Amino acid sequence: MLSRIAESLFWIGRYLERADDTARILDVQLQVLVEDPSIDEARSCAQLLDVMGVEGYSGVVNRWTILDLLAHNPDSGNSIAAAIDAAREGARGARETLSTDLWTAINMMWRGLPAARSRRPPDLFAWVRNSTAMIHGIAEATMTRDEGWNYFVLGRSIERVDMTARLLSTASLASSAQLAWPTTLRACGAYEAFIRAYRGLEGDRQAAEFLLLDRWFPRSIVSSLAEAEKALGRLEARGQRSGFSDEAQRLLGRARTELEYRPLTEIVEALPTEMERLQRSCAAASEAVSTRYFSSAELHAWRGGALL
């Protein structure tokens, strides 16, 4: 496969997942602000901008600020609008390898964005989640399980790890943890699965454990890391008797084992720090993938804490 096409598919997966997860994070933040009037809005929104890697903003920080910078503004590299634009541009560049249904779904999402941005925030976020879910479903049903599929899954999985780490950081920094964790579980589509797994027992520690370590829930960090490792393994032409020649696979494997084999209490006590470390591992793994498989690694770079 041409490196240009492989890179496009990798970043299509990343940008679609970024739009989806940014919508989920904003949904959590705004629900918490609405349901708990005791929260310091300026401080909470400033923390979210920091978690999402928005740097250098000097204006008034409130819920309308984060909606502009993280949802509506296409000139903000961290926004939903920018991610959808980038996904569509990547799909246009790889048009010859995408099925007609998949291209149509991505293009329809892009064309529907201006109207969606005029909706109420909860409706906008629901539209983003539903649109990306439809695109992923079409990709599952129409893409051949070849190299292109593995690049798409690899990009989606790395971005899911990064964004779920940001979501966990947001929940752990919230002043009302009792409200933030159930809202976070719902934002991940994990609340019902969590209740079944823990037989109705609800707690901050259990919620963090589920989203970090559950191997059966596809949006958990450990599950997403494992999926990324499998995609990289399938891209390797030949196996290796010892170690890993693929730097990205080594980085992702180390991140997964550091989570799985450490005491949960140790991770939860310093969750924002641990999630920041995990984000750095994702950035390093993405750079390693670009260096090894793509010819134009300089096209995407980290600015602040966000991939652009």
N, C-alpha and C positions, 0 to 999 in steps of 0.2 A: 504494500500500500504506500502511496506517495505520502511523504511526511507532512505535506500541506493538508491533505485530507485527514490524516490521523490527528493532527493538531486541532483542526476544526471540530472534529467529533469529540475530542477530549474537552474542549472549551464549551461546546454546546451543552454537554452534560453538566459542566460546572456552572455555567450561567443560569440554566434552567433551575438547578437546585438552589442557587443563590437567591433567585427571585422568590422561589417557594419558601425558603427558610427565613428570608428577610420579612416576608409577609407574616410568617408565624411569630417571629420575634416582636414585630410591631404590634401584632394583635395582643400578645401577652402584656406588653408595656402599657398599651392604652386601656386594656381591661383593668389592670391593677390601679392605674390612675383614676379611673372612673369609680371603681368599687371601694377604694380606700382614700377618702378625702384628706386623711391626716398625712399623707405622703408629701414630702417636699418635692414638688414637681420639677423645679429647676435642677436640683441636685440629681434626681432620678434620671432625667433626660440627658444631663451631662454625662452621667455614668454610662448610659446606653451609647451615646456617641463615641465615647472612649472605647467601649467594648467593640463597637463596629468599625473602629479605625478611622473615624472622622477627626482630622486634626486641623488646628488653625482657625476654627470658627470663633469669631469674636462677638457675635450678636447675642440677642436675648435667646435663651435656651428654654423652650417649652414644648408642649405636645405638637404644636404647629410647626416648630422648627424641625423636629425629627420626622414629621410627615413629609416635609419638603425635601430634606437631605437624604432620607432613606427610602422614600416611596416615589414622589412625583417628579423630582428634578432630574431630567436626563443628563444634565451636565455634571451631576454628582456621581462619581464613579462607584459609590456605595449604594446607589438607589435601585429600586425594583425596575424603574423605567430604563435605566442604563443597562441592567442585566438582560432585560428582554430585547432591547435594541442589539446588544452584542450577540445574543443567541441567534437572532434572526440573521444578522450579518454573517455569522459563522455558517449557518445553514445555507445561505445563498452561495457561499464559497464552496460548500461541499454538496451542492445541489445534485450533481450526477450520481452520488452514492446513496442519497436518501430516497426512501420510497415516496411516491406521490402523496400518500396519506400523511406521512410524517412531515414533509415539507408544508403541506396545506395547513396542518394543525399549528405549526410554529408560525407560519405567516399570518394565520387568522388571529393568533394571540397578539402578535405585533400590531396588526391592523385594529384590533379591538381595544388597544391600550388607551388611546385618547378618550374614548367614551368611558372606560372603566375608571380613569383618573378623576372624573367628575362625580363619581358615586361617593356615598358615605364610606368612611374608612373600613368598617367591618365588611361592607359589601365588596369593596375593592380587594381586601385580603382574601375573602372567600373566592372571588373570581380568579385571583392569581393561583390559589391552591388548586381549584378545580381545573384550570387550564393546564397547569403543569402536570397534574395527575393524568389528564387525558393524553397529553403528549407522551408521557412515560409509558402509558398503556399501549399506545399505538406503536411506540418503539419496541416494546416487548413483543408485540404481535407481528411486526413486519420486518424487523431487522434480522438479517442472517447472523448467526453466531460466529462471525469471523473476527478478524483483527479490529475492524471498525466498531463492532459491538463492544469489544473489550476496552477500547479507548473511551467509548461513551460511558460505560459502566465505571471505569477507573476515575474519570473526571467527576462523575456524579458522586461516587463514594467518598473521594477526598474532600469535595466541597461539603458533603453532608457531615463528615466528621468535624470539619472546621466550624460550620454554622451551628451544629448541635452544641459544640463547646462554647460558642458565644451565647447560646440560649441558656445553658447551665450557668454561665457567669452572670447573666442578667438576673436569673432567679436567685442566685446566692447573694447578690448585692442588694436585692429588694429589701426594703425596711419591713415589709409584711410578708415574711416567709410562709406563713400559714395560708395566705392567699396566692402567693406567687407560684408555689410548687404544683398545686392542682391545676392552675391556669397553664403552666408550662407543659404539663402532661397532656392537657387537652389540645394545646397548640401543636404538639407532635403527633396528634392522633393516637396517643398512647394511654389515655385514661382508662378505657374499658379493659384493655389488655393488662394494664397495671393492677386494676382491681381484681381481675381473675387470678393473676399470678400471685398476689399477696392475700387473696381471700378476704378482701374488704379492709385490710389493715392499711391505714393511710398515715404517712409520716414523711418528714423531709428526707431522712436518711434512706428510707425505702425508695422514694421517688428518684433520688440521685443514683442509687444503686441500679435501678431499673434502666434509666436512660444512659448510664455509663456502661454497664456490664452485662446486660441481658443478651445472651447469644441468639435467642429466638425472635427478638423484636427487631425488624429490619432498620429502624431508625436509631437504634442505640449506637453508641460510639464504637464499642467492641465489634458489633456485627458489621458496621460499615467498614471498619479497618480490615476485618477478615475478607470482606467482599473485594476491597481494593487489592489486597494481597493475592487473592485468587485470580483477578483480572491480570495482574502483572505476571503471575506464574504462567498463565495461558499465552501471554505475549512472548515469553522466553522460548527461543527456538529449540534449545537443548537444555536438559537438566544439568545440575552440577553436583558433584559428589560431596562437596563440603562448602559451607558458607554461602554467600550470595554475591554474585557479580553485579546484580542490579542494586544500586545504591538506594533507590526509592523503596524497593521491597525490604531492604534492611532497616530503613528508617521507620516504615510503617509497622513492620514486625516488632521492632523494639518498643514503639509507642504502645502497641497492643499488649505486649507482655508486661510492660511496666504498670499498666492498669490492672491487668488480670491477676498478677501475682503479688500485688502490694495490698496491705490491709486497707479496707474501705475507709475506715476512720481517718487514716493518714491522708487519704486523698480529699475527703470531704472537708476536713479542717482547713485546708488551704486550697479550696476549689478554684477560686479565680486565678491563682498562680499556676495551678496544675493545668487549667484549661488554656491559659496563655502559652504554657510550654507545649501543649498539644497543637495549638495553632502554629507555632514555630516549626514543629515537626512536619505538619501538613505543607507549609510553605517550602521547606527544604525538600520534601518528597516531590512536590510539583516541579520545582526547579530541576531536580534530578531526572524526572521523566522528560522534561523539555530538552535537557542537555543530551540525553541518550537517544531519544526517538524523534525529535523535531529539529528542523534545520534553522528555525527562526525563534530561538528561545527568548530573544530580547523583546519580542512583541508584547509580552505580558510581564509585569513587574509588581512588586509589593510597594504600596504607598501607605505609610502608617501601618495599620493592622489589617488592611483589606487588600485582597487580590484584585487587580484591575486588568 
